[in-house]
Amino acid sequence: MPIPNQIIFVCQSFRVKGDPKGICHKQANGSLQYIEEGILERGLDCQVAATGCLKQCEAGPVMVVQPQNWWFKGVDSEEAIDAILDGLEAGRPAEAYRLA
């Protein structure tokens, strides 16, 4: 299998045992599948990966696109995901959701 051009990391709030979970996994329920479907529909060369806590809870749910190092906040709706994937397709970040 070839290495993808981009990897999309989606915070799922996994933390060390005993630490309280963040909010990303609760607010982004079902988003991984929606992102995967959006990638396939657009023909993007991306892989999606669930991550542990990205330590940006106040901005969550958080998504990171590598290797561009684009961080996105408030990714809790299909509208947000579509805007981010549209931006990837166009080669520019979705500024409305960019975490600065």
PyMOL commands that place a pseudoatom at each C-alpha (Angstrom):
pseudoatom trace, name=CA, resn=MET, resi=1, chain=A, elem=C, hetatm=0, pos=[0.000, 0.000, 0.000]
pseudoatom trace, name=CA, resn=PRO, resi=2, chain=A, elem=C, hetatm=0, pos=[1.460, 3.402, -0.939]
pseudoatom trace, name=CA, resn=ILE, resi=3, chain=A, elem=C, hetatm=0, pos=[2.056, 6.057, 1.702]
pseudoatom trace, name=CA, resn=PRO, resi=4, chain=A, elem=C, hetatm=0, pos=[-0.673, 8.757, 1.608]
pseudoatom trace, name=CA, resn=ASN, resi=5, chain=A, elem=C, hetatm=0, pos=[0.138, 12.400, 0.812]
pseudoatom trace, name=CA, resn=GLN, resi=6, chain=A, elem=C, hetatm=0, pos=[-1.660, 13.581, 3.936]
pseudoatom trace, name=CA, resn=ILE, resi=7, chain=A, elem=C, hetatm=0, pos=[-2.733, 12.217, 7.293]
pseudoatom trace, name=CA, resn=ILE, resi=8, chain=A, elem=C, hetatm=0, pos=[-5.726, 13.674, 9.115]
pseudoatom trace, name=CA, resn=PHE, resi=9, chain=A, elem=C, hetatm=0, pos=[-5.508, 13.260, 12.874]
pseudoatom trace, name=CA, resn=VAL, resi=10, chain=A, elem=C, hetatm=0, pos=[-8.816, 13.505, 14.755]
pseudoatom trace, name=CA, resn=CYS, resi=11, chain=A, elem=C, hetatm=0, pos=[-8.711, 13.981, 18.510]
pseudoatom trace, name=CA, resn=GLN, resi=12, chain=A, elem=C, hetatm=0, pos=[-10.582, 11.265, 20.365]
pseudoatom trace, name=CA, resn=SER, resi=13, chain=A, elem=C, hetatm=0, pos=[-9.577, 12.452, 23.858]
pseudoatom trace, name=CA, resn=PHE, resi=14, chain=A, elem=C, hetatm=0, pos=[-7.728, 9.307, 24.910]
pseudoatom trace, name=CA, resn=ARG, resi=15, chain=A, elem=C, hetatm=0, pos=[-5.638, 10.103, 27.993]
pseudoatom trace, name=CA, resn=VAL, resi=16, chain=A, elem=C, hetatm=0, pos=[-3.451, 8.392, 30.535]
pseudoatom trace, name=CA, resn=LYS, resi=17, chain=A, elem=C, hetatm=0, pos=[-5.396, 6.167, 32.931]
pseudoatom trace, name=CA, resn=GLY, resi=18, chain=A, elem=C, hetatm=0, pos=[-6.861, 8.250, 35.705]
pseudoatom trace, name=CA, resn=ASP, resi=19, chain=A, elem=C, hetatm=0, pos=[-6.906, 11.547, 33.785]
pseudoatom trace, name=CA, resn=PRO, resi=20, chain=A, elem=C, hetatm=0, pos=[-10.404, 12.709, 32.886]
pseudoatom trace, name=CA, resn=LYS, resi=21, chain=A, elem=C, hetatm=0, pos=[-11.219, 12.446, 29.192]
pseudoatom trace, name=CA, resn=GLY, resi=22, chain=A, elem=C, hetatm=0, pos=[-11.536, 15.615, 27.170]
pseudoatom trace, name=CA, resn=ILE, resi=23, chain=A, elem=C, hetatm=0, pos=[-14.616, 16.552, 25.171]
pseudoatom trace, name=CA, resn=CYS, resi=24, chain=A, elem=C, hetatm=0, pos=[-13.552, 15.861, 21.598]
pseudoatom trace, name=CA, resn=HIS, resi=25, chain=A, elem=C, hetatm=0, pos=[-14.687, 12.233, 21.500]
pseudoatom trace, name=CA, resn=LYS, resi=26, chain=A, elem=C, hetatm=0, pos=[-18.155, 13.207, 22.752]
pseudoatom trace, name=CA, resn=GLN, resi=27, chain=A, elem=C, hetatm=0, pos=[-18.660, 16.078, 20.324]
pseudoatom trace, name=CA, resn=ALA, resi=28, chain=A, elem=C, hetatm=0, pos=[-17.197, 14.346, 17.279]
pseudoatom trace, name=CA, resn=ASN, resi=29, chain=A, elem=C, hetatm=0, pos=[-19.265, 11.164, 17.505]
pseudoatom trace, name=CA, resn=GLY, resi=30, chain=A, elem=C, hetatm=0, pos=[-19.368, 9.481, 14.083]
pseudoatom trace, name=CA, resn=SER, resi=31, chain=A, elem=C, hetatm=0, pos=[-17.058, 12.010, 12.449]
pseudoatom trace, name=CA, resn=LEU, resi=32, chain=A, elem=C, hetatm=0, pos=[-14.334, 9.520, 11.540]
pseudoatom trace, name=CA, resn=GLN, resi=33, chain=A, elem=C, hetatm=0, pos=[-16.635, 7.653, 9.186]
pseudoatom trace, name=CA, resn=TYR, resi=34, chain=A, elem=C, hetatm=0, pos=[-17.942, 10.888, 7.672]
pseudoatom trace, name=CA, resn=ILE, resi=35, chain=A, elem=C, hetatm=0, pos=[-14.363, 12.098, 7.077]
pseudoatom trace, name=CA, resn=GLU, resi=36, chain=A, elem=C, hetatm=0, pos=[-13.421, 8.775, 5.440]
pseudoatom trace, name=CA, resn=GLU, resi=37, chain=A, elem=C, hetatm=0, pos=[-16.451, 8.966, 3.157]
pseudoatom trace, name=CA, resn=GLY, resi=38, chain=A, elem=C, hetatm=0, pos=[-15.635, 12.568, 2.238]
pseudoatom trace, name=CA, resn=ILE, resi=39, chain=A, elem=C, hetatm=0, pos=[-12.062, 11.647, 1.380]
pseudoatom trace, name=CA, resn=LEU, resi=40, chain=A, elem=C, hetatm=0, pos=[-13.230, 8.840, -0.893]
pseudoatom trace, name=CA, resn=GLU, resi=41, chain=A, elem=C, hetatm=0, pos=[-15.867, 11.022, -2.595]
pseudoatom trace, name=CA, resn=ARG, resi=42, chain=A, elem=C, hetatm=0, pos=[-13.275, 13.707, -3.336]
pseudoatom trace, name=CA, resn=GLY, resi=43, chain=A, elem=C, hetatm=0, pos=[-10.537, 11.276, -4.369]
pseudoatom trace, name=CA, resn=LEU, resi=44, chain=A, elem=C, hetatm=0, pos=[-8.106, 12.723, -1.838]
pseudoatom trace, name=CA, resn=ASP, resi=45, chain=A, elem=C, hetatm=0, pos=[-4.917, 10.832, -1.011]
pseudoatom trace, name=CA, resn=CYS, resi=46, chain=A, elem=C, hetatm=0, pos=[-5.377, 10.966, 2.782]
pseudoatom trace, name=CA, resn=GLN, resi=47, chain=A, elem=C, hetatm=0, pos=[-5.460, 8.611, 5.703]
pseudoatom trace, name=CA, resn=VAL, resi=48, chain=A, elem=C, hetatm=0, pos=[-7.508, 9.274, 8.846]
pseudoatom trace, name=CA, resn=ALA, resi=49, chain=A, elem=C, hetatm=0, pos=[-6.220, 8.427, 12.310]
pseudoatom trace, name=CA, resn=ALA, resi=50, chain=A, elem=C, hetatm=0, pos=[-7.844, 8.787, 15.741]
pseudoatom trace, name=CA, resn=THR, resi=51, chain=A, elem=C, hetatm=0, pos=[-5.460, 10.244, 18.304]
pseudoatom trace, name=CA, resn=GLY, resi=52, chain=A, elem=C, hetatm=0, pos=[-5.096, 10.691, 21.987]
pseudoatom trace, name=CA, resn=CYS, resi=53, chain=A, elem=C, hetatm=0, pos=[-5.752, 14.085, 23.531]
pseudoatom trace, name=CA, resn=LEU, resi=54, chain=A, elem=C, hetatm=0, pos=[-4.215, 16.914, 21.487]
pseudoatom trace, name=CA, resn=LYS, resi=55, chain=A, elem=C, hetatm=0, pos=[-4.394, 19.228, 24.525]
pseudoatom trace, name=CA, resn=GLN, resi=56, chain=A, elem=C, hetatm=0, pos=[-6.651, 21.794, 22.815]
pseudoatom trace, name=CA, resn=CYS, resi=57, chain=A, elem=C, hetatm=0, pos=[-9.840, 20.910, 24.705]
pseudoatom trace, name=CA, resn=GLU, resi=58, chain=A, elem=C, hetatm=0, pos=[-11.178, 24.473, 24.773]
pseudoatom trace, name=CA, resn=ALA, resi=59, chain=A, elem=C, hetatm=0, pos=[-11.163, 24.481, 20.945]
pseudoatom trace, name=CA, resn=GLY, resi=60, chain=A, elem=C, hetatm=0, pos=[-12.394, 20.911, 20.442]
pseudoatom trace, name=CA, resn=PRO, resi=61, chain=A, elem=C, hetatm=0, pos=[-13.131, 18.848, 18.630]
pseudoatom trace, name=CA, resn=VAL, resi=62, chain=A, elem=C, hetatm=0, pos=[-9.744, 19.273, 16.977]
pseudoatom trace, name=CA, resn=MET, resi=63, chain=A, elem=C, hetatm=0, pos=[-8.453, 17.946, 13.650]
pseudoatom trace, name=CA, resn=VAL, resi=64, chain=A, elem=C, hetatm=0, pos=[-4.862, 18.199, 12.356]
pseudoatom trace, name=CA, resn=VAL, resi=65, chain=A, elem=C, hetatm=0, pos=[-3.724, 17.757, 8.756]
pseudoatom trace, name=CA, resn=GLN, resi=66, chain=A, elem=C, hetatm=0, pos=[-0.126, 16.687, 8.199]
pseudoatom trace, name=CA, resn=PRO, resi=67, chain=A, elem=C, hetatm=0, pos=[2.352, 17.363, 6.661]
pseudoatom trace, name=CA, resn=GLN, resi=68, chain=A, elem=C, hetatm=0, pos=[0.909, 20.898, 6.296]
pseudoatom trace, name=CA, resn=ASN, resi=69, chain=A, elem=C, hetatm=0, pos=[0.482, 21.143, 10.091]
pseudoatom trace, name=CA, resn=TRP, resi=70, chain=A, elem=C, hetatm=0, pos=[-2.963, 22.723, 9.697]
pseudoatom trace, name=CA, resn=TRP, resi=71, chain=A, elem=C, hetatm=0, pos=[-4.882, 22.629, 12.990]
pseudoatom trace, name=CA, resn=PHE, resi=72, chain=A, elem=C, hetatm=0, pos=[-8.654, 23.023, 12.958]
pseudoatom trace, name=CA, resn=LYS, resi=73, chain=A, elem=C, hetatm=0, pos=[-11.034, 23.767, 15.822]
pseudoatom trace, name=CA, resn=GLY, resi=74, chain=A, elem=C, hetatm=0, pos=[-14.734, 23.214, 16.363]
pseudoatom trace, name=CA, resn=VAL, resi=75, chain=A, elem=C, hetatm=0, pos=[-14.911, 20.265, 13.989]
pseudoatom trace, name=CA, resn=ASP, resi=76, chain=A, elem=C, hetatm=0, pos=[-18.250, 19.069, 15.337]
pseudoatom trace, name=CA, resn=SER, resi=77, chain=A, elem=C, hetatm=0, pos=[-20.473, 19.150, 12.241]
pseudoatom trace, name=CA, resn=GLU, resi=78, chain=A, elem=C, hetatm=0, pos=[-20.664, 17.846, 8.712]
pseudoatom trace, name=CA, resn=GLU, resi=79, chain=A, elem=C, hetatm=0, pos=[-20.480, 21.482, 7.561]
pseudoatom trace, name=CA, resn=ALA, resi=80, chain=A, elem=C, hetatm=0, pos=[-17.106, 21.940, 9.293]
pseudoatom trace, name=CA, resn=ILE, resi=81, chain=A, elem=C, hetatm=0, pos=[-15.731, 18.675, 7.936]
pseudoatom trace, name=CA, resn=ASP, resi=82, chain=A, elem=C, hetatm=0, pos=[-16.922, 19.500, 4.408]
pseudoatom trace, name=CA, resn=ALA, resi=83, chain=A, elem=C, hetatm=0, pos=[-15.268, 22.939, 4.560]
pseudoatom trace, name=CA, resn=ILE, resi=84, chain=A, elem=C, hetatm=0, pos=[-11.984, 21.419, 5.725]
pseudoatom trace, name=CA, resn=LEU, resi=85, chain=A, elem=C, hetatm=0, pos=[-12.033, 18.685, 3.072]
pseudoatom trace, name=CA, resn=ASP, resi=86, chain=A, elem=C, hetatm=0, pos=[-12.990, 21.230, 0.390]
pseudoatom trace, name=CA, resn=GLY, resi=87, chain=A, elem=C, hetatm=0, pos=[-9.973, 23.270, 1.470]
pseudoatom trace, name=CA, resn=LEU, resi=88, chain=A, elem=C, hetatm=0, pos=[-7.712, 20.223, 1.256]
pseudoatom trace, name=CA, resn=GLU, resi=89, chain=A, elem=C, hetatm=0, pos=[-9.000, 19.574, -2.221]
pseudoatom trace, name=CA, resn=ALA, resi=90, chain=A, elem=C, hetatm=0, pos=[-8.242, 23.207, -3.176]
pseudoatom trace, name=CA, resn=GLY, resi=91, chain=A, elem=C, hetatm=0, pos=[-4.834, 23.161, -1.459]
pseudoatom trace, name=CA, resn=ARG, resi=92, chain=A, elem=C, hetatm=0, pos=[-5.667, 25.767, 1.186]
pseudoatom trace, name=CA, resn=PRO, resi=93, chain=A, elem=C, hetatm=0, pos=[-6.840, 25.573, 4.792]
pseudoatom trace, name=CA, resn=ALA, resi=94, chain=A, elem=C, hetatm=0, pos=[-10.443, 26.319, 5.731]
pseudoatom trace, name=CA, resn=GLU, resi=95, chain=A, elem=C, hetatm=0, pos=[-9.806, 29.608, 7.535]
pseudoatom trace, name=CA, resn=ALA, resi=96, chain=A, elem=C, hetatm=0, pos=[-13.164, 29.620, 9.356]
pseudoatom trace, name=CA, resn=TYR, resi=97, chain=A, elem=C, hetatm=0, pos=[-12.045, 26.569, 11.368]
pseudoatom trace, name=CA, resn=ARG, resi=98, chain=A, elem=C, hetatm=0, pos=[-8.307, 27.208, 11.556]
pseudoatom trace, name=CA, resn=LEU, resi=99, chain=A, elem=C, hetatm=0, pos=[-6.796, 27.040, 15.028]
pseudoatom trace, name=CA, resn=ALA, resi=100, chain=A, elem=C, hetatm=0, pos=[-4.178, 29.767, 15.281]
for i in range(1, 100): cmd.bond("trace and resi %d" % i, "trace and resi %d" % (i + 1))
show_as sticks, trace
zoom trace
